Amino acid sequence: MINIAPNTQLLTDTSQFEVDFVIPRLGIDLPIGIDPFLLFKSRDNILANLHTSILKVFNKGIELVRERKLSEAQQLFDFPEVAEIGLGYSKKSKQGSGVGNFLSQLIIETLIDSPALQERGVKHIEEMQLVSVGIGADRISDIAANLLKQYLIEYTQKQCLLWNIPLISGVPLSHIFDFDTLTWYDGYFELPISPIDNSPILLVPRRIVRVLPWINYDDFFKMEFSTYLRAKRVKGRLATKNIAPAQIKKEEKEKVVSLNRTEIERIDRYVLAKEKAYEQAQPSLNYIDASKISIVAEELKEKLNQVKTGREDAGKYQRVVLEILNFLFNPELIDGELEVATVDGTERRDIIFTNDSDQSFWAYLRTEHSSIFIMFEVKNTDDINNFYLNQVATYLGDRLGRLGFIVTRRALEEAQQRKSFSIFNDSQPRKIILTLSDEDLCNMLDMKCQGNDPMRHVQKLYRTFRTKVQ
């Protein structure tokens, strides 16, 4: 072990803006958690399917309670804190304390006391906040993190390879869930470790974290009980004036959750409203130091300028472009990957993002051009010829969508611009190839510093292409 100040980033030479995951702070938790609703609403099939799997497990546990197989239910509902992710609400350090048995018993007692919930099951595990005094946002994150641990292992390994984070062989990790057998197991994995205490580290995608879950008790309380409480508080103001606000809030929650356990329709009404407003459910970014935006942008521009044009620096240019795109567009475009090959290895795309955005323009591209994925072909050259354009055109189609980008050092010459128009006119359905030059990247970095959305620049390029093409 070495002496490192608490709150030090795992990656000291990398900005949080540049990567797809939450950079852990060594020795201390970030005050955010995994929000399962962000899995539920995701267009990424992997994330959406994980939400479905979490629900199946939880509802299997409810079935066991209904059948009074309580020991089996307790084994399934075993959700200790997952210290490896470095998220939570402990102010001092990563506790990882053994709350699994306590939470398991709390869930079971809640279910036993709610025949209506046993019959209905849950549509979102966050609903447990609405029927139990002891279950809050931190416990919802614990439940999700436990059930997602296998996914987080694989995600961590991929990100470590991408960002050159050292992986250590044979790192022990406990309490991983097997969705096929519905059992927990322990294992040894290649993972990064904390230099403070050699404990394993799991990385979490930025796209699935929030300060509070989208479905949460305080929000439910305001939406479903505000009128009722205004009347009650007026009548009871004098009677409660000497009682601490925290005690009043606890007593109120006890009454609310007791009511919710029998009147499930209140929860149904609230959950339906939250599902309809899914576009407003966005990941929290409060852990990112916004004051450093300008500094990071200037550093990225300097990195870009230092890359020499030509084959020798092609890999370096590709890496800098990935960092810039992450800085500009995450969490709208997520899970950027370098050198993505097809199954047979015959095609290799430089950078691919998943388009998981609710913003109107990115959502429009997803619908209009089937662009659930966004491809960026990175060419470290001043001269884009027709061969490159034809190559990109062959990549576009049903699998990747019908809009892609070429990122290169300079804007297209007029002849190549006409070639891109020709590809559009000759393809059916239409294929669109847009070009981002170094100048475009720098302009978008400046926009980000000024508080403007760089997506607007891409939208302008798209509109120019569509208005010029015949």
Backbone hydrogen bonds, N-H to C=O, Kabsch-Sander energy under -0.5 kcal/mol:
donor,donor_aa,acceptor,acceptor_aa,energy
2,I,195,P,-1.8
4,I,2,I,-0.8
7,N,26,L,-1.5
8,T,5,A,-1.2
8,T,26,L,-0.6
10,L,24,P,-2.1
12,T,10,L,-0.8
14,T,11,L,-0.8
18,E,15,S,-1.3
19,V,16,Q,-0.7
22,V,204,V,-2.8
23,I,21,F,-0.6
26,L,8,T,-3.3
28,I,25,R,-1.2
30,L,86,G,-2.4
32,I,30,L,-2.5
33,G,210,R,-2.4
35,D,208,I,-2.6
38,L,35,D,-1.5
39,L,35,D,-0.6
39,L,36,P,-0.9
40,F,36,P,-2.0
41,K,37,F,-2.3
42,S,39,L,-0.9
45,N,43,R,-0.6
48,A,44,D,-2.6
49,N,45,N,-2.6
50,L,46,I,-1.7
51,H,47,L,-1.7
52,T,48,A,-1.8
53,S,49,N,-2.2
54,I,50,L,-2.4
55,L,51,H,-2.2
56,K,52,T,-2.1
57,V,53,S,-2.1
58,F,54,I,-2.4
59,N,55,L,-2.9
60,K,56,K,-1.7
61,G,57,V,-2.0
62,I,58,F,-1.9
63,E,59,N,-2.0
64,L,60,K,-2.0
65,V,61,G,-1.9
66,R,62,I,-2.5
67,E,63,E,-1.9
68,R,65,V,-1.6
69,K,64,L,-3.1
70,L,68,R,-1.2
73,A,69,K,-2.1
74,Q,70,L,-2.5
75,Q,71,S,-1.7
76,L,72,E,-1.9
77,F,73,A,-3.0
78,D,75,Q,-0.7
78,D,76,L,-0.9
79,F,77,F,-0.9
79,F,100,G,-0.7
81,E,97,S,-1.1
83,A,81,E,-0.9
85,I,82,V,-1.4
86,G,83,A,-1.1
88,G,30,L,-2.7
95,Q,93,S,-0.9
99,V,97,S,-2.0
103,L,99,V,-3.0
104,S,100,G,-2.5
105,Q,101,N,-2.4
106,L,102,F,-2.2
107,I,103,L,-2.6
108,I,104,S,-2.2
109,E,105,Q,-2.7
110,T,106,L,-2.1
111,L,107,I,-2.3
112,I,108,I,-2.7
113,D,109,E,-1.7
114,S,111,L,-1.6
116,A,261,R,-0.5
118,Q,114,S,-2.1
119,E,115,P,-2.1
120,R,116,A,-2.2
121,G,117,L,-3.1
127,E,124,H,-2.0
128,M,125,I,-1.9
129,Q,126,E,-1.8
130,L,127,E,-1.6
131,V,128,M,-0.8
132,S,128,M,-0.7
135,I,132,S,-0.7
136,G,134,G,-0.6
140,I,136,G,-1.8
141,S,137,A,-2.0
142,D,138,D,-1.9
143,I,139,R,-2.5
144,A,140,I,-2.3
145,A,141,S,-2.9
146,N,142,D,-2.3
147,L,143,I,-1.9
148,L,144,A,-1.9
149,K,146,N,-0.9
152,L,148,L,-2.6
153,I,149,K,-2.2
154,E,150,Q,-1.9
155,Y,151,Y,-2.7
156,T,152,L,-2.5
157,Q,153,I,-2.3
158,K,154,E,-2.0
159,Q,155,Y,-2.4
160,C,156,T,-2.5
161,L,157,Q,-1.9
162,L,158,K,-1.9
163,W,159,Q,-2.4
164,N,160,C,-0.5
165,I,160,C,-2.2
168,I,191,L,-2.7
171,V,168,I,-0.6
171,V,189,F,-2.7
173,L,187,G,-2.9
176,I,185,Y,-3.1
177,F,146,N,-0.6
178,D,183,T,-2.9
179,F,177,F,-0.7
182,L,178,D,-1.9
183,T,178,D,-1.0
185,Y,176,I,-2.4
187,G,173,L,-2.6
189,F,171,V,-2.4
191,L,168,I,-1.9
191,L,189,F,-0.8
194,S,199,S,-2.8
198,N,194,S,-2.5
201,I,192,P,-2.1
202,L,84,E,-2.5
204,V,22,V,-0.5
206,R,20,D,-2.8
208,I,205,P,-1.4
209,V,206,R,-1.3
210,R,33,G,-2.4
216,N,214,W,-0.7
220,F,216,N,-2.3
221,F,217,Y,-3.0
222,K,218,D,-1.8
223,M,219,D,-2.3
224,E,220,F,-2.8
225,F,221,F,-1.8
226,S,222,K,-0.8
229,L,225,F,-2.8
230,R,226,S,-2.2
231,A,227,T,-1.6
232,K,228,Y,-1.9
233,R,229,L,-3.1
234,V,230,R,-1.6
235,K,231,A,-1.8
236,G,232,K,-2.2
237,R,233,R,-0.6
237,R,234,V,-0.7
240,T,236,G,-1.5
241,K,237,R,-0.5
241,K,238,L,-0.7
243,I,240,T,-1.8
247,Q,244,A,-0.5
248,I,244,A,-2.0
249,K,245,P,-2.6
250,K,246,A,-2.2
251,E,247,Q,-2.5
252,E,248,I,-2.5
253,K,249,K,-2.4
254,E,250,K,-2.2
255,K,251,E,-1.7
256,V,252,E,-2.5
257,V,253,K,-3.1
258,S,254,E,-1.5
259,L,255,K,-1.8
260,N,256,V,-2.6
261,R,257,V,-1.7
262,T,259,L,-1.1
263,E,259,L,-2.8
264,I,262,T,-1.1
266,R,263,E,-1.6
267,I,263,E,-0.6
268,D,264,I,-2.4
269,R,265,E,-2.4
270,Y,266,R,-2.1
271,V,267,I,-3.1
272,L,268,D,-2.3
273,A,269,R,-1.7
274,K,270,Y,-2.1
275,E,271,V,-2.5
276,K,272,L,-2.2
277,A,273,A,-1.3
278,Y,275,E,-1.4
280,Q,277,A,-1.9
281,A,278,Y,-1.5
282,Q,280,Q,-1.1
284,S,209,V,-2.1
288,I,285,L,-1.9
290,A,288,I,-1.2
292,K,289,D,-1.9
293,I,290,A,-1.7
296,V,292,K,-2.8
297,A,293,I,-2.6
298,E,294,S,-2.2
299,E,295,I,-2.2
300,L,296,V,-2.4
301,K,297,A,-2.2
302,E,298,E,-2.2
303,K,299,E,-2.3
304,L,300,L,-2.4
305,N,301,K,-2.2
306,Q,302,E,-1.6
307,V,303,K,-0.8
307,V,304,L,-0.8
310,G,380,N,-1.7
313,D,310,G,-0.7
314,A,311,R,-1.6
317,Y,313,D,-2.6
318,Q,314,A,-2.3
319,R,315,G,-2.1
320,V,316,K,-2.3
321,V,317,Y,-2.4
322,L,318,Q,-2.1
323,E,319,R,-2.1
324,I,320,V,-2.4
325,L,321,V,-2.8
326,N,322,L,-2.4
327,F,323,E,-2.2
328,L,324,I,-2.5
329,F,325,L,-2.7
330,N,326,N,-1.8
332,E,329,F,-2.5
333,L,329,F,-1.5
334,I,332,E,-0.5
334,I,354,T,-2.6
337,E,352,I,-1.9
339,E,350,D,-2.6
340,V,349,R,-2.6
341,A,339,E,-0.6
342,T,347,E,-2.2
345,G,342,T,-1.1
349,R,340,V,-3.2
351,I,376,F,-1.5
352,I,337,E,-1.6
353,F,374,I,-2.4
354,T,334,I,-2.8
355,N,353,F,-0.5
355,N,372,I,-3.4
356,D,332,E,-1.6
356,D,354,T,-1.3
363,A,359,Q,-2.8
364,Y,360,S,-2.2
365,L,361,F,-2.4
366,R,362,W,-2.0
367,T,363,A,-1.8
368,E,364,Y,-3.7
369,H,365,L,-2.2
371,S,365,L,-1.3
372,I,370,S,-1.4
374,I,353,F,-2.6
375,M,403,L,-0.6
376,F,351,I,-2.9
377,E,405,F,-3.2
378,V,376,F,-0.6
379,K,377,E,-0.6
379,K,407,V,-3.1
380,N,378,V,-0.5
381,T,379,K,-2.2
384,I,382,D,-0.6
385,N,383,D,-0.7
388,Y,385,N,-0.5
389,L,385,N,-1.4
390,N,386,N,-2.8
391,Q,387,F,-2.4
392,V,388,Y,-2.3
393,A,389,L,-2.2
394,T,390,N,-1.8
395,Y,391,Q,-1.2
396,L,392,V,-1.5
397,G,401,G,-2.3
401,G,397,G,-2.1
402,R,369,H,-3.0
404,G,432,I,-2.3
405,F,375,M,-2.5
406,I,434,L,-2.5
407,V,377,E,-3.3
407,V,405,F,-0.5
408,T,406,I,-0.6
408,T,436,L,-2.2
409,R,379,K,-0.6
409,R,381,T,-1.5
410,R,381,T,-0.6
417,Q,413,E,-2.1
418,R,414,E,-2.2
419,K,415,A,-1.5
420,S,416,Q,-2.1
421,F,417,Q,-1.6
422,S,418,R,-2.3
423,I,419,K,-2.3
424,F,420,S,-1.7
425,N,421,F,-2.5
426,D,422,S,-2.4
427,S,423,I,-1.0
432,I,402,R,-2.6
434,L,404,G,-2.4
434,L,432,I,-0.5
436,L,406,I,-2.8
437,S,435,T,-0.5
438,D,409,R,-0.8
441,L,437,S,-2.4
442,C,438,D,-2.5
443,N,439,E,-2.4
444,M,440,D,-2.3
445,L,441,L,-2.0
446,D,442,C,-2.1
447,M,443,N,-2.1
448,K,444,M,-2.2
449,C,445,L,-1.8
450,Q,446,D,-1.7
451,G,448,K,-1.3
452,N,447,M,-2.7
456,R,453,D,-2.0
457,H,454,P,-1.1
458,V,454,P,-1.2
459,Q,455,M,-2.5
460,K,456,R,-2.0
461,L,457,H,-2.1
462,Y,458,V,-2.5
463,R,459,Q,-2.5
464,T,460,K,-2.5
465,F,461,L,-2.3
466,R,462,Y,-2.5
467,T,463,R,-2.1
468,K,464,T,-1.7
469,V,465,F,-2.3
